[in-house]
Amino acid sequence: MNIEIKNFKIIESTNVEAIKNWQNYSLDSFVLFNALYQTNGKGQGKKKWYSEANNNIAATILWRFKDPINVKDIPLFLFSEWVAVNICKELNKILNEDKFTIKWPNDIVINNKKICGILIENVIMGNEIHALVAGFGININQINFPDDIPNATSLKLLTNKDYDVYEIVMSIFNSLIDTTNFIFYDGETIHQEYKKMALKINIVDGLLLESREKLRVQIMDILEDGAIIVKNFNNNMINKFYHHQFRVIY
């Protein structure tokens, strides 16, 4: 595997940079795009990712596969699970206890506050996945957040300590490198680890994105394709939702 690290002082978006340049890297490449500051960081959908310069992780992993993967051979949600599980584990190592959890589908939270967001953008042509682009932003040393982001936290807010941002992003990068084989040979282990972390938050309030109806549900299971099976307390029925249908709210 060809491993590269690209560091930027300032960039529009690490995800944009990775997607724009993925074909410039050889097959079987695993590349870290790491920035001190993004001028236009990307979040889920049309959302922006706000992050202070120098204080947080703003990074993207580009994994150009040795051979394209048929979309029928692997659940696309497995990539999201893999990234979320590895980040959650590395953050828990810092606190030396299992306090960080995953909020479905792929936010990392602690005490009902968000510390990390993940954005997966696969490069798919026809029915083949040519590359994974996985962006993640993690609040490390930032202590002040805009009023419209009331549920954010950071490592420094949690511990009152300063951290080496680059050291943490490299620990995550190395953890992902060490577990790439799980994607091809042991996806079930990743899925079960993800469920264990995500189902710690199982009774949640949420929003049906089409009707804007608010629901209170119990997440009973998470399927390999990313769908959740829930008990809907509004009507006492069992429902199945994907992330484009239902959003968990704080």
KELO-658880 format. One record per residue (C-alpha): residue number from 1; residue in three letters; y, z, x. Coordinates in steps of 0.001 Angstrom, whole numbers. Layout:
% residues N
+-----+-----+---------+---------+---------+
|   k |   r |   north |      up |    east |
+-----+-----+---------+---------+---------+
| NUM | Ala |       Y |       Z |       X |
...
+-----+-----+---------+---------+---------+
This chain:
% residues 250
+-----+-----+---------+---------+---------+
|   k |   r |   north |      up |    east |
+-----+-----+---------+---------+---------+
|   1 | Met |       0 |       0 |       0 |
|   2 | Asn |    3454 |    -963 |    1277 |
|   3 | Ile |    5734 |    2075 |     922 |
|   4 | Glu |    9517 |    1752 |    1144 |
|   5 | Ile |   12510 |    4014 |     514 |
|   6 | Lys |   15906 |    2607 |    -458 |
|   7 | Asn |   18776 |    5110 |    -389 |
|   8 | Phe |   22165 |    4399 |   -1966 |
|   9 | Lys |   25394 |    6382 |   -1908 |
|  10 | Ile |   26545 |    4742 |   -5131 |
|  11 | Ile |   24882 |    2224 |   -7428 |
|  12 | Glu |   25182 |     992 |  -10999 |
|  13 | Ser |   21656 |    2077 |  -11941 |
|  14 | Thr |   18485 |    2566 |   -9918 |
|  15 | Asn |   16429 |    1073 |  -12763 |
|  16 | Val |   18661 |   -2000 |  -12915 |
|  17 | Glu |   18374 |   -2420 |   -9132 |
|  18 | Ala |   14576 |   -2150 |   -9247 |
|  19 | Ile |   14165 |   -4598 |  -12134 |
|  20 | Lys |   16572 |   -7079 |  -10550 |
|  21 | Asn |   14715 |   -7071 |   -7232 |
|  22 | Trp |   11061 |   -6414 |   -8078 |
|  23 | Gln |    9940 |   -9902 |   -7046 |
|  24 | Asn |   11499 |   -9431 |   -3594 |
|  25 | Tyr |    8827 |   -6889 |   -2708 |
|  26 | Ser |    5325 |   -7797 |   -1637 |
|  27 | Leu |    2286 |   -7241 |   -3805 |
|  28 | Asp |     971 |   -3666 |   -3671 |
|  29 | Ser |    4428 |   -2209 |   -2965 |
|  30 | Phe |    5535 |    1290 |   -3931 |
|  31 | Val |    9292 |    1653 |   -3555 |
|  32 | Leu |   11684 |    4548 |   -4137 |
|  33 | Phe |   15250 |    3694 |   -5163 |
|  34 | Asn |   17273 |    6868 |   -4672 |
|  35 | Ala |   21003 |    7246 |   -5356 |
|  36 | Leu |   23557 |    9975 |   -4791 |
|  37 | Tyr |   25485 |    8641 |   -7781 |
|  38 | Gln |   24993 |    6093 |  -10563 |
|  39 | Thr |   28016 |    4527 |  -12239 |
|  40 | Asn |   25990 |    3435 |  -15268 |
|  41 | Gly |   22778 |    5453 |  -15388 |
|  42 | Lys |   20339 |    4441 |  -18120 |
|  43 | Gly |   18742 |    6708 |  -20704 |
|  44 | Gln |   16401 |    5997 |  -23594 |
|  45 | Gly |   17510 |    3170 |  -25888 |
|  46 | Lys |   21232 |    2556 |  -25482 |
|  47 | Lys |   21949 |    6051 |  -24194 |
|  48 | Lys |   23592 |    6689 |  -20839 |
|  49 | Trp |   22389 |    9255 |  -18314 |
|  50 | Tyr |   25208 |   11529 |  -17139 |
|  51 | Ser |   24877 |   13065 |  -13680 |
|  52 | Glu |   27329 |   14515 |  -11165 |
|  53 | Ala |   27505 |   12809 |   -7783 |
|  54 | Asn |   25465 |   14402 |   -4981 |
|  55 | Asn |   24142 |   17249 |   -7136 |
|  56 | Asn |   21177 |   15695 |   -8933 |
|  57 | Ile |   18260 |   13325 |   -8603 |
|  58 | Ala |   18891 |    9770 |   -9788 |
|  59 | Ala |   15860 |    7749 |   -8778 |
|  60 | Thr |   13469 |    4985 |   -9736 |
|  61 | Ile |    9947 |    4161 |   -8649 |
|  62 | Leu |    9057 |     471 |   -8419 |
|  63 | Trp |    5331 |    -125 |   -8204 |
|  64 | Arg |    4489 |   -3808 |   -7847 |
|  65 | Phe |     783 |   -4008 |   -8450 |
|  66 | Lys |   -1618 |   -5715 |   -6068 |
|  67 | Asp |   -3046 |   -7594 |   -9053 |
|  68 | Pro |   -1453 |   -7883 |  -12501 |
|  69 | Ile |   -2933 |   -5504 |  -15069 |
|  70 | Asn |   -3970 |   -6834 |  -18463 |
|  71 | Val |   -2192 |   -4857 |  -21182 |
|  72 | Lys |   -5553 |   -4404 |  -22925 |
|  73 | Asp |   -7049 |   -2659 |  -19894 |
|  74 | Ile |   -4718 |     333 |  -19730 |
|  75 | Pro |   -2641 |    2274 |  -22278 |
|  76 | Leu |    1011 |    1630 |  -21422 |
|  77 | Phe |    1815 |    5234 |  -22301 |
|  78 | Leu |    -378 |    6352 |  -19391 |
|  79 | Phe |    2415 |    5426 |  -16954 |
|  80 | Ser |    4836 |    7697 |  -18787 |
|  81 | Glu |    2281 |   10516 |  -18845 |
|  82 | Trp |    1578 |   10116 |  -15129 |
|  83 | Val |    5242 |   10332 |  -14123 |
|  84 | Ala |    5979 |   13247 |  -16470 |
|  85 | Val |    2954 |   15269 |  -15324 |
|  86 | Asn |    3783 |   14841 |  -11637 |
|  87 | Ile |    7446 |   15775 |  -12086 |
|  88 | Cys |    6546 |   18779 |  -14214 |
|  89 | Lys |    4070 |   19994 |  -11587 |
|  90 | Glu |    6573 |   19638 |   -8746 |
|  91 | Leu |    9272 |   21522 |  -10668 |
|  92 | Asn |    6808 |   24288 |  -11501 |
|  93 | Lys |    5992 |   24608 |   -7794 |
|  94 | Ile |    9665 |   25292 |   -7092 |
|  95 | Leu |    9724 |   28199 |   -9550 |
|  96 | Asn |    6182 |   29188 |   -8543 |
|  97 | Glu |    5188 |   29517 |  -12196 |
|  98 | Asp |    4344 |   27220 |  -15108 |
|  99 | Lys |    7609 |   27423 |  -17037 |
| 100 | Phe |    8469 |   23727 |  -17278 |
| 101 | Thr |    6877 |   21786 |  -20111 |
| 102 | Ile |    6991 |   18254 |  -21503 |
| 103 | Lys |    8849 |   17491 |  -24712 |
| 104 | Trp |    7183 |   14463 |  -26290 |
| 105 | Pro |    7366 |   11737 |  -25280 |
| 106 | Asn |    8661 |   12332 |  -21739 |
| 107 | Asp |   11484 |   14842 |  -21308 |
| 108 | Ile |   10950 |   17852 |  -19058 |
| 109 | Val |   12322 |   21046 |  -20594 |
| 110 | Ile |   12497 |   24769 |  -20002 |
| 111 | Asn |   13635 |   27402 |  -22511 |
| 112 | Asn |   14339 |   24551 |  -24960 |
| 113 | Lys |   16821 |   22977 |  -22537 |
| 114 | Lys |   16404 |   19580 |  -20887 |
| 115 | Ile |   16305 |   19294 |  -17117 |
| 116 | Cys |   14765 |   15831 |  -16682 |
| 117 | Gly |   14712 |   12499 |  -18478 |
| 118 | Ile |   12325 |    9628 |  -17756 |
| 119 | Leu |   12769 |    5934 |  -18540 |
| 120 | Ile |    9802 |    3564 |  -18202 |
| 121 | Glu |   10501 |    -186 |  -18075 |
| 122 | Asn |    7396 |   -2222 |  -17297 |
| 123 | Val |    7650 |   -5802 |  -16039 |
| 124 | Ile |    5360 |   -7660 |  -18446 |
| 125 | Met |    4754 |  -11406 |  -18502 |
| 126 | Gly |    2548 |  -12619 |  -21310 |
| 127 | Asn |    -253 |  -10071 |  -21490 |
| 128 | Glu |      -7 |   -8961 |  -17856 |
| 129 | Ile |    1839 |   -5998 |  -16323 |
| 130 | His |    3195 |   -7061 |  -12943 |
| 131 | Ala |    5185 |   -3970 |  -12057 |
| 132 | Leu |    6049 |    -481 |  -13198 |
| 133 | Val |    9682 |     608 |  -13124 |
| 134 | Ala |    9962 |    4349 |  -13738 |
| 135 | Gly |   13396 |    5929 |  -13607 |
| 136 | Phe |   13970 |    9664 |  -13652 |
| 137 | Gly |   17025 |   11878 |  -13569 |
| 138 | Ile |   16698 |   15576 |  -12752 |
| 139 | Asn |   19489 |   18143 |  -12857 |
| 140 | Ile |   19326 |   20084 |   -9603 |
| 141 | Asn |   22605 |   21709 |   -8479 |
| 142 | Gln |   24925 |   20794 |  -11359 |
| 143 | Ile |   26266 |   23793 |  -13306 |
| 144 | Asn |   28789 |   22222 |  -15702 |
| 145 | Phe |   27852 |   19670 |  -18355 |
| 146 | Pro |   29946 |   17759 |  -20917 |
| 147 | Asp |   30347 |   19333 |  -24350 |
| 148 | Asp |   28292 |   16541 |  -25925 |
| 149 | Ile |   25286 |   17541 |  -23778 |
| 150 | Pro |   24816 |   21132 |  -24990 |
| 151 | Asn |   21100 |   21464 |  -24248 |
| 152 | Ala |   21085 |   20618 |  -20541 |
| 153 | Thr |   20143 |   22900 |  -17693 |
| 154 | Ser |   19530 |   22635 |  -13949 |
| 155 | Leu |   17569 |   24374 |  -11230 |
| 156 | Lys |   20736 |   26084 |  -10029 |
| 157 | Leu |   21561 |   27390 |  -13505 |
| 158 | Leu |   18021 |   28752 |  -13746 |
| 159 | Thr |   17857 |   30448 |  -10354 |
| 160 | Asn |   21439 |   30666 |   -9037 |
| 161 | Lys |   20245 |   28919 |   -5869 |
| 162 | Asp |   21249 |   25665 |   -4194 |
| 163 | Tyr |   18518 |   23119 |   -3507 |
| 164 | Asp |   17990 |   20176 |   -1176 |
| 165 | Val |   18052 |   17262 |   -3633 |
| 166 | Tyr |   16456 |   14783 |   -1235 |
| 167 | Glu |   13613 |   17163 |    -410 |
| 168 | Ile |   12726 |   17450 |   -4100 |
| 169 | Val |   12857 |   13714 |   -4801 |
| 170 | Met |   10602 |   13112 |   -1797 |
| 171 | Ser |    8096 |   15714 |   -3002 |
| 172 | Ile |    7907 |   13878 |   -6337 |
| 173 | Phe |    7635 |   10497 |   -4608 |
| 174 | Asn |    4769 |   11724 |   -2424 |
| 175 | Ser |    3012 |   13322 |   -5387 |
| 176 | Leu |    3115 |   10003 |   -7245 |
| 177 | Ile |    1792 |    8142 |   -4197 |
| 178 | Asp |   -1074 |   10623 |   -3885 |
| 179 | Thr |   -2115 |   10146 |   -7523 |
| 180 | Thr |   -1845 |    6361 |   -7976 |
| 181 | Asn |   -5641 |    6013 |   -8099 |
| 182 | Phe |   -5735 |    8147 |  -11240 |
| 183 | Ile |   -4063 |    5293 |  -13120 |
| 184 | Phe |   -7032 |    3005 |  -12481 |
| 185 | Tyr |   -9957 |    5400 |  -12208 |
| 186 | Asp |   -9199 |    8637 |  -14045 |
| 187 | Gly |   -6574 |    8079 |  -16700 |
| 188 | Glu |   -8303 |   10594 |  -18966 |
| 189 | Thr |   -7469 |   13425 |  -16552 |
| 190 | Ile |   -3793 |   12453 |  -16639 |
| 191 | His |   -3875 |   12246 |  -20433 |
| 192 | Gln |   -5449 |   15683 |  -20792 |
| 193 | Glu |   -2984 |   17248 |  -18338 |
| 194 | Tyr |    -133 |   15648 |  -20249 |
| 195 | Lys |   -1417 |   16984 |  -23573 |
| 196 | Lys |   -1812 |   20477 |  -22132 |
| 197 | Met |    1816 |   20453 |  -20985 |
| 198 | Ala |    3256 |   18721 |  -24053 |
| 199 | Leu |    1399 |   20677 |  -26732 |
| 200 | Lys |    2953 |   23930 |  -25532 |
| 201 | Ile |    5867 |   22810 |  -27723 |
| 202 | Asn |    3938 |   22025 |  -30895 |
| 203 | Ile |    6130 |   23141 |  -33809 |
| 204 | Val |    9309 |   21087 |  -33709 |
| 205 | Asp |   12136 |   19703 |  -35772 |
| 206 | Gly |   12492 |   15956 |  -35755 |
| 207 | Leu |   14151 |   12928 |  -37258 |
| 208 | Leu |   12628 |    9841 |  -38857 |
| 209 | Leu |   14674 |    7145 |  -37155 |
| 210 | Glu |   14621 |    4618 |  -40003 |
| 211 | Ser |   15371 |    6872 |  -42985 |
| 212 | Arg |   17221 |    9585 |  -40963 |
| 213 | Glu |   15157 |   12192 |  -42814 |
| 214 | Lys |   14768 |   15490 |  -40982 |
| 215 | Leu |   11270 |   16925 |  -40729 |
| 216 | Arg |    9660 |   20064 |  -39425 |
| 217 | Val |    6222 |   19312 |  -38047 |
| 218 | Gln |    3357 |   20722 |  -36056 |
| 219 | Ile |    2143 |   18345 |  -33353 |
| 220 | Met |   -1638 |   18550 |  -33601 |
| 221 | Asp |   -2641 |   15825 |  -31153 |
| 222 | Ile |   -1221 |   13148 |  -28856 |
| 223 | Leu |   -3159 |    9896 |  -28654 |
| 224 | Glu |   -3646 |    7723 |  -25572 |
| 225 | Asp |   -1172 |    5152 |  -26895 |
| 226 | Gly |    1534 |    7832 |  -27153 |
| 227 | Ala |    1396 |    8394 |  -30906 |
| 228 | Ile |    1526 |   11953 |  -32203 |
| 229 | Ile |    -564 |   13291 |  -35058 |
| 230 | Val |    1469 |   15867 |  -36959 |
| 231 | Lys |    1260 |   18181 |  -39909 |
| 232 | Asn |    4395 |   17479 |  -41916 |
| 233 | Phe |    5669 |   20750 |  -43386 |
| 234 | Asn |    7983 |   18823 |  -45730 |
| 235 | Asn |    5065 |   17452 |  -47752 |
| 236 | Asn |    2058 |   19228 |  -46182 |
| 237 | Met |     547 |   15873 |  -45180 |
| 238 | Ile |    -864 |   14587 |  -41887 |
| 239 | Asn |    1247 |   11797 |  -40370 |
| 240 | Lys |    1125 |    9585 |  -37297 |
| 241 | Phe |    4345 |    8711 |  -35488 |
| 242 | Tyr |    5327 |    6682 |  -32433 |
| 243 | His |    8442 |    7452 |  -30406 |
| 244 | His |   10316 |    4507 |  -31966 |
| 245 | Gln |    9690 |    6058 |  -35401 |
| 246 | Phe |   10288 |    9755 |  -34805 |
| 247 | Arg |   12476 |   11738 |  -32429 |
| 248 | Val |   12047 |   15405 |  -31609 |
| 249 | Ile |   15379 |   17229 |  -31801 |
| 250 | Tyr |   16424 |   20576 |  -30359 |
+-----+-----+---------+---------+---------+
